[in-house]
Amino acid sequence: MVQEQAPQKVSIQFEDLHQQNESYIVGMWTFLVTEIMFFGGLFTTYLVYRMANQETFWEAHRHLSVPLGFFNTCVLLTSSLTMALTVHYAQRGLRKQQLLWLLATMALACTFLVVKGFEYHHKFVEGLIPGPNFRFEPVEHLRVAQLFFSLYFAMTGLHALHVLIGVLVMAILTVLIAINHPSVQDFIPVELTGLYWHFVDIVWIFLFPLLYLIPR
Amino acid sequence: MSVAVAKPGEIKHNYLNAGDTVRSWLLTTDHKRIAVLYLVSVTLFFAVGGLLALLIRLELLTPQGDLMTSENYNRVFTMHGVVMIFLFLIPAIPAVLGNFLVPLMVGARDLAFPRLNLASWYVYMAGGLIATWAMVNGGVDTGWTFYPPYSSSYSTSQVTLTIIGAFLVGFSSIFTGINFIVTIHKMRAPGLTWFRLPLFIWAHYATSVIIVLGTPVVAITLLLVAVERVFRLGIFDPALGGDPILFQHLFWFYSHPAVYIMILPAMGVISEVIACFSRKRVFGYHFVAFSSVAIAVVGFLVWGHHMFTTGQSVYAGMVFSLLSFLVAVPSAVKVFNWTATMYKGTIEFRAPMLYVMGFLGLFVIGGLTGLFLASLATDIHLQDTYFVVAHFHYIMVGGTIFGYLAGLHFWWPKMTGRMYPEGIAKLAALIIFAGFNLTFFPQFVLGYLGMPRRYHWYPEEWQMLHVMSSAGTALLGIGYILPIFYLLWSLRNGALAGPNPWGATGLEWKTDSPPITHNFEETPIVTEEPYAYENHHQQEEVASGTGASTTKG
C-alpha cells in the first residue's frame, strides 16, 4: 500500500511530519467550520424570510433558470471529482497528472463563473437587480420579491466570490507546481485546497435546491 | 525556590534581544513578540476608549447637556463601546496573554501557524485604524449594536466604515481562535494529557470554540447591514421588505457569547493565580475545566434575553430566561471552587492576588445582577436602564480588566525578565477596585430608579449619584495610568526575575525569563498533574528537613 510519497519539510514549531500534517488538516477543518457559520447566517436569514413569504418567494424564484442552475451543479460536482484526482496524484508526488487535473478543475470553476455571469446579466436585463430600478409583476409582490433577489444575489454572490478565491488559489498552486517550487513539494497545500474546494461545492449543493427548486 | 542570578553585564539570549530592528518586530512570527505587539496596540486602544469614557462621565456631571450636543453624545458613547468591545475587551487576554502563554504552557515552540498569527495582528491593526479613521471622520451614532433600520437607512454617521473595521477585527480573532484550537489539540508536550492542562488552556480552548462558531455569524450580519446601506438591498429594513428583529437575533447570537469570549480567558488567569498564591491545587479541577466548556455551550443558547422587550414570542422569552439562569450554574461552580482553593491555603497577597480577589467580588455582583435581568418580569422594568449598564460593566469590564491586570502582573516577570514594583502595584490594584465600584455601583441605583442608558439629560435629583460615578471614573483613571508608568519603569529598573519568581507550577515557569525564541532548550516531558503545589511543598520539606530520600511524584 505504501506508495512513493512526495518529500516534505517540517517547520520549526512542529516535532515531526505527522504532527505538522495533522495540524494543517485540523486547522483547515476549523477554518471550514467558521465558513459554515459564515454562510449559516445567510442561510438562516433566507429560511426565515422564505417561511414568512412562501407565495412570493415561489413567484420570484420562477425567474431563475433551472437548466442553467442544473448545468452549473453538474459542472461543480465534476470539478470535485477532478479535484479529488488532483489530491490523489499530489499524495503520490506525480507532478504532471497533478497539473493536468488541477487545470481541469480550474477550467470547470471558470465555466461555473461564466454561466453565473450570464445568469446575472439576464437578471439585469429583466430589471431584477434590487434597488430603485427593480421591476416585478404583480406589483403587490414587489417588496418581498426584491427581498428574494437581495438574498439571491447576496448568497450566490458570496458563493461566487468563494469560487473566485478558489480559482486564484489554484492558479497560484499551478504556477508553483509547474516551476517545482519547494513549498509544493509536499502534498499538503493541494490537500488543503481540495478540502476548501469540496466545501465550496457543498455550499452550492444547498444553494441550488433552496433558490432554484422551491416546491409549489 | 532558588532564583537564578544573572551576573551584571551578562546578557542571556532571549526572544526580546533576538533582533532589535523595526523589521525584526514587524515581520516576526514569534508568538511572544506578536503578544508584545498586541500588548502595545491593545493598550493604545484602551487609552482611546478610556478617554471617551471620561468624556461621557464629564458630560454626565450635570443634568444638562453642557459639554456636547445630544448628537455628539450619541457618537461618544457609541465609539466608547465599539473601541472597548471590539478593540480591547475581546482581544485583550487571548491576543496578549494567550498568545504569549498558550505555546509555553503546552510545551510547544510556537503556535501551529505563526504566519497566520502575525496576519491576525495586521488584520487587527487594519480594522482598528479603519474604525479610528471613521471616528475622526465624524464617528458613529448607532450604539455599538448597529440596530437597523437606523444603522442601515437613517443614520448619517460613518456606519459603513466602522462596520468594516469591526468585520476585520472579527477575522483577526478568528485567526487567533483557529491557531489556539490546533495548537491545543495537536502540539501538547509528551505526557501533557487533557486533564494535565492548566485551566488557563481550558479557558482559552473554550474561548476559541466560541470565537470560531460565533464571530463568522456577526461578520456576515454586519456585512449585510453594510450592503443594505450601500446598495439599498432590502434585508433588515422593513421599508425594503426585511425584518429588523432578525438582525437582533443574528447579532446577539454572536454578541452574547462575545461576553464569554471576554470573561472566560479572565477566568483562566484567575485559576492560575489563585492556585499559585494559595499554594494549593485548584479545588475540583475537572469541574472548573468543564464549567468553561459548559459556559461556551450554554452561552450560545441565551441570546434572546437581549430581546425580551422586542415582541419576540413569550414562550421563546421564557425558554431564553430559563437558559440564561442556567449559565449561572457553571459560573457559580467556578466561584465556589476558587473560594475552596483558597480555603486552608497559604495565601500570599501579591498584586495579582489582589486583582483576583477584586475579580471575585465584581464577578459575583455582576453575575447575580444578571439574574435580575434574565427574569422576564424584572427585565421589563430594567431593560435599557443604567442597571444594565452597571451589570455588564461589572461582569465583562470589571471581570476582564481585573483578570487581564492580574495576568499581566503575574506573567510580567516571564515576559520581561523583570519584577514589577510590588508596593505601588498593590496600591494601583486597590485604587482600581475602589474606583471601579465608585463608578459603577451608583449606576445600579440609578438604573433601578429609572435612568435610561444613552441619554445625557436627566432629572436633577439624580445628580448626586452621577457625580459619585464620575468621581469614580477619575479614580479609575489614576489607577489605570499607574501601571503604565511602573511597568515601563520596571523594564530597566525592576529586579531580575529568574525563571520562576513565584515558585509556580506550569511549563512556562520551567524556561528562562524572558524565554528564548523557541521557548524551550528541549521539549519538556510532563509527568505530573497541574498545580502540584502540595507535592512541591513536601519535596522542599523533605529536601531541607529530615533528609529522607523519598520524594512524592
Interface residues (C-beta under 8 A of the other chain):
Chain A: I12 Q13 F14 E15 Q19 E22 S23 V26 G27 T30 F31 V33 T34 E35 M37 F38 F39 G40 G41 L42 T44 T45 V48 Y49 A52 P130 G131 P132 R143 V144 Q146 L147 S150 L151 F153 A154
Chain B: P103 A108 R109 D110 L111 A112 F113 P114 I174 G177 I178 N179 I181 V182 T183 H185 K186 M187 V212 L213 G214 T215 P216 V217 A219 I220 T221 L224 V227 F231 R232 L233 G234 I235 L240 G241 G242 D243 L246 L250 H518 T523
